[in-house]
Amino acid sequence: MNQDNIHAVTGAFGYSGKYIAQRLLAQGRTVITLTNSLHRRNPFGDRVRVVPFHFDDPGKLTESLWGVSVLYNTYWVRFNHGDFTHADAVRNTETLFRAAKAAGVRRVVHISITNPSEDSPLEYFSGKARLERSLFESGMSHAILRPTVLFGKEDILVNNIAWALRHLPVFGVFGNGQYKLQPIHVDDLAQLAVEQGKQSGNNTINAIGPETFTYRGLVETIGQIIGKKRLIISVPPTLGYAVGWVIGKLLGDVMITREEIRGMMDNLLYVDAPPVGNTRLTVWAKERAATLGLHYTSELARRQDRKTEYRSN
């Protein structure tokens, strides 16, 4: 088998990893996935071989990557919870990078975040920055993709904004709501990742979509599209977090975190760069106006249920 034909995707049964795997299979690649969800429904059947991460056994992890040409890494955690944290995700990802180098992987395509900084007080952004440095210091050929917000059929943020607009009489935005977001469609990100897998030079790309919204503007737009125009009010971040915490508790989820609020308000989900995605969120949402936000999408439910396929919104 041609070594250049074997590609490894972390989390191919999850969100962005699934779209990357789909595009690789469409190109005739042999795909394996490294995952903690060994029993989650496999939408690819026998076309994708499933192996556990083996973070606790770097030798086995290296063995899993023998013969792999390109590793696409989507592995991460949205927030600290229970016995799994950003620090764990950083440590495990560095183990993955070392295993990839030991296995002779030709190239790594790594999903990061806009505006990472090791000096950031926000673990999400400092952890992502540390991993970018680790990948650079590994000496492996790599591409680092920095998306802001992803949207797609399995989306959480946009869907749950629509859900709140459908179920609440008013919608509160943190502060003035004028901080910006540049959502990119998950399949546009996947296309970029697969294209970068074919390259050889080290690249860092801000992976943003063609539309820029203020947070308030995004909420207004979604409300108009689904026919649920609500009064949008400015609330102090602490109050907004408290309301989100209560709603999350009622739903058995973490709806929003303090770090996510601060990251948005600090404009960390915005960069002054040309878009690389083509799919417009407004067009995508209009095509799903009748169903978008009908059901709440739970992050914790996905993490705890390792068998059910991610539901499409």
C-alpha positions in Angstrom: 0.0 0.0 0.0 1.3 3.5 -0.9 2.3 5.2 2.3 1.0 8.5 1.0 -2.5 7.0 0.8 -2.8 6.4 4.6 -4.2 9.3 6.6 -5.1 9.4 10.3 -7.8 11.6 11.7 -8.5 12.1 15.4 -12.2 11.9 16.3 -13.6 10.9 12.9 -16.9 10.1 14.6 -17.2 13.5 16.1 -17.6 16.9 14.5 -14.8 18.4 12.3 -13.0 15.1 12.2 -15.9 13.5 10.5 -15.9 16.0 7.7 -12.2 15.6 7.2 -12.6 11.9 7.0 -15.4 12.2 4.4 -13.2 14.3 2.2 -10.2 12.0 2.5 -12.4 9.0 1.6 -13.8 10.8 -1.4 -10.2 11.2 -2.6 -9.6 7.5 -2.3 -7.4 7.7 0.8 -7.1 5.0 3.4 -8.3 6.5 6.7 -7.8 5.4 10.2 -9.2 7.3 13.2 -7.8 7.6 16.7 -10.6 8.1 19.2 -11.8 7.6 22.8 -15.3 6.8 21.4 -14.6 3.3 20.2 -18.2 2.3 20.4 -19.8 5.4 18.9 -21.8 4.6 15.7 -19.3 4.5 12.8 -20.9 6.3 9.8 -18.1 5.0 7.5 -18.5 1.3 8.2 -15.3 -0.7 7.3 -13.9 2.2 5.3 -12.3 3.7 8.5 -10.2 1.6 10.8 -10.7 2.5 14.5 -7.9 2.5 17.1 -7.8 3.9 20.6 -5.6 6.8 21.5 -3.3 4.9 23.9 -2.2 8.1 25.6 -1.1 6.0 28.6 1.1 3.8 26.3 3.1 6.0 23.9 4.6 2.9 22.4 1.2 1.5 21.3 0.2 5.0 20.1 3.4 5.2 17.9 2.6 1.7 16.6 -0.9 2.9 15.6 0.6 5.6 13.5 3.2 3.4 11.6 2.7 3.9 7.8 0.6 7.1 8.2 1.5 9.9 5.9 -0.6 12.7 7.3 -2.2 13.2 10.8 -5.2 15.5 11.1 -5.5 16.5 14.7 -8.9 17.8 16.0 -8.4 16.5 19.5 -9.3 19.1 22.2 -11.8 19.8 25.0 -14.1 22.8 25.1 -14.0 23.4 28.8 -12.7 21.9 32.1 -15.1 19.5 33.6 -14.8 16.7 36.2 -11.6 14.7 35.7 -10.7 16.1 32.3 -9.2 19.5 31.7 -7.4 21.7 29.1 -4.2 20.7 30.8 -5.0 17.0 30.1 -5.8 17.8 26.5 -2.5 19.7 26.1 -0.5 16.8 27.7 -2.2 14.2 25.6 -1.8 16.1 22.4 2.0 16.5 23.0 2.1 12.8 23.5 0.4 12.4 20.2 2.9 14.7 18.4 5.8 12.8 19.8 4.3 9.5 18.7 3.7 10.9 15.2 7.3 11.9 14.9 8.5 8.6 16.2 6.3 6.8 13.7 7.7 8.8 10.8 4.4 10.7 10.0 5.2 13.1 7.1 2.9 16.0 8.0 0.6 17.1 10.7 -2.5 19.3 10.1 -3.5 20.7 13.5 -6.7 22.6 14.4 -6.0 25.5 16.7 -7.9 28.7 17.5 -7.6 32.4 16.5 -5.4 34.6 18.6 -3.7 31.9 20.7 -1.2 33.2 23.2 0.8 31.4 25.9 0.5 34.6 28.0 -3.3 34.5 27.8 -5.1 34.1 31.2 -7.7 31.9 29.3 -6.6 28.2 29.3 -8.2 27.5 26.0 -6.1 30.1 24.2 -2.9 29.5 26.2 -3.2 25.7 25.7 -3.7 26.1 22.0 -0.6 28.4 21.8 1.5 25.9 23.7 0.5 23.1 21.3 1.4 25.3 18.3 4.9 25.8 19.8 5.2 22.1 20.6 4.4 21.2 17.0 6.8 23.8 15.6 9.6 22.5 17.9 8.9 18.9 16.8 10.4 19.7 13.5 7.6 17.9 11.6 6.1 19.5 8.5 2.8 21.0 9.6 -0.1 23.3 8.9 -1.9 25.1 11.8 -5.4 26.1 11.1 -7.0 28.7 13.3 -10.8 28.8 13.1 -13.1 30.9 15.2 -16.6 29.4 15.4 -17.6 26.4 13.5 -21.1 25.9 12.2 -22.7 22.9 10.5 -25.4 20.2 10.9 -23.9 19.1 14.2 -23.3 22.6 15.4 -23.7 23.7 19.1 -23.4 27.5 19.3 -25.6 28.6 16.4 -28.2 25.9 17.1 -28.4 26.8 20.8 -28.7 30.5 20.1 -31.7 29.6 17.9 -33.0 27.3 20.6 -32.8 30.2 23.1 -34.6 32.5 20.7 -37.4 30.0 20.3 -37.8 29.4 24.0 -37.0 32.7 25.8 -38.9 36.0 25.7 -35.7 38.1 25.6 -32.1 37.4 24.7 -29.2 38.8 26.8 -25.9 39.6 25.2 -22.8 40.1 27.3 -21.9 43.8 27.6 -22.7 45.8 24.4 -22.5 42.7 22.1 -20.2 44.5 19.6 -17.4 42.1 19.7 -17.0 40.1 16.5 -17.1 36.5 15.3 -16.2 35.1 11.9 -18.0 31.7 11.6 -16.6 29.1 9.2 -18.6 26.1 7.9 -17.2 22.8 9.2 -16.9 21.4 5.7 -15.0 24.5 4.5 -12.5 23.8 7.3 -12.3 20.2 6.3 -11.6 21.1 2.7 -8.8 23.5 3.9 -7.3 20.8 6.1 -7.2 18.2 3.4 -5.7 20.7 1.0 -3.0 21.5 3.5 -2.3 17.8 4.0 -0.9 17.7 0.5 1.5 20.6 1.1 5.0 20.4 2.5 5.9 23.8 3.9 4.9 25.0 7.4 1.8 27.1 7.2 -0.4 29.0 9.8 -3.8 30.0 8.4 -6.6 32.0 10.0 -9.5 29.8 9.0 -12.4 32.2 8.9 -15.7 32.4 7.0 -16.9 35.0 4.5 -19.2 36.8 6.9 -18.3 38.8 10.0 -20.9 39.5 12.7 -21.0 41.3 16.0 -22.4 38.9 18.6 -25.5 41.1 18.9 -25.8 41.1 15.1 -25.4 37.3 14.9 -28.3 36.9 17.4 -30.4 39.4 15.5 -29.7 37.6 12.2 -30.6 34.2 13.5 -33.8 35.5 15.1 -34.9 37.0 11.8 -34.1 33.9 9.8 -36.1 31.5 12.1 -38.9 34.0 12.5 -38.3 34.6 16.2 -37.3 38.2 16.6 -36.8 38.9 20.3 -35.9 41.9 22.4 -32.1 41.8 22.7 -30.8 43.4 25.9 -27.3 44.1 27.2 -26.4 42.4 30.5 -23.3 42.4 32.7 -21.1 39.4 31.9 -21.5 38.1 35.5 -25.3 38.1 35.2 -25.2 36.6 31.7 -23.0 33.8 33.0 -25.3 33.2 36.0 -28.4 32.9 33.7 -26.5 30.6 31.4 -25.4 28.5 34.4 -29.0 28.1 35.6 -30.2 27.1 32.1 -27.3 24.7 31.8 -28.1 23.1 35.1 -31.8 22.6 34.1 -30.7 21.0 30.8 -27.8 19.0 32.3 -25.2 20.8 30.4 -22.7 23.7 30.5 -24.3 26.3 28.3 -21.5 28.9 28.5 -18.3 29.3 30.5 -16.7 32.4 31.9 -13.7 31.8 29.6 -15.9 31.7 26.5 -17.6 35.0 27.5 -14.3 36.7 28.1 -12.7 35.3 24.9 -15.6 36.7 22.9 -15.6 40.1 24.7 -11.9 40.4 24.2 -12.4 39.9 20.4 -10.3 36.8 20.3 -12.7 35.2 17.8 -11.9 37.9 15.3 -8.9 38.5 13.1 -8.2 41.0 10.3 -7.6 38.5 7.5 -9.1 37.4 4.3 -11.7 34.6 4.5 -10.8 31.1 3.5 -14.3 29.6 3.7 -17.0 30.1 1.1 -20.2 29.0 2.9 -22.2 31.9 4.2 -23.8 31.3 7.6 -26.9 33.3 6.6 -27.5 31.2 3.5 -26.9 28.0 5.5 -29.3 29.0 8.3 -32.0 30.0 5.8 -31.9 26.5 4.3 -32.6 25.1 7.8 -34.9 27.8 9.2 -37.7 25.4 10.0 -35.6 23.1 12.1 -32.7 25.2 13.4 -32.9 25.3 17.2 -35.9 23.0 17.6 -33.8 20.9 19.9 -31.1 21.9 22.4 -27.7 20.4 21.7 -25.8 19.3 24.8 -22.0 19.3 24.9 -22.0 17.1 28.1 -24.4 14.6 26.6 -22.0 14.1 23.7 -19.0 13.7 26.0 -20.9 11.2 28.3 -22.6 9.2 25.6 -19.8 7.5 23.6 -22.1 5.4 21.5 -24.7 7.7 19.8 -23.8 9.5 16.6 -23.8 13.3 16.8 -27.3 14.5 16.0 -27.8 16.8 13.0 -29.7 20.0 13.6 
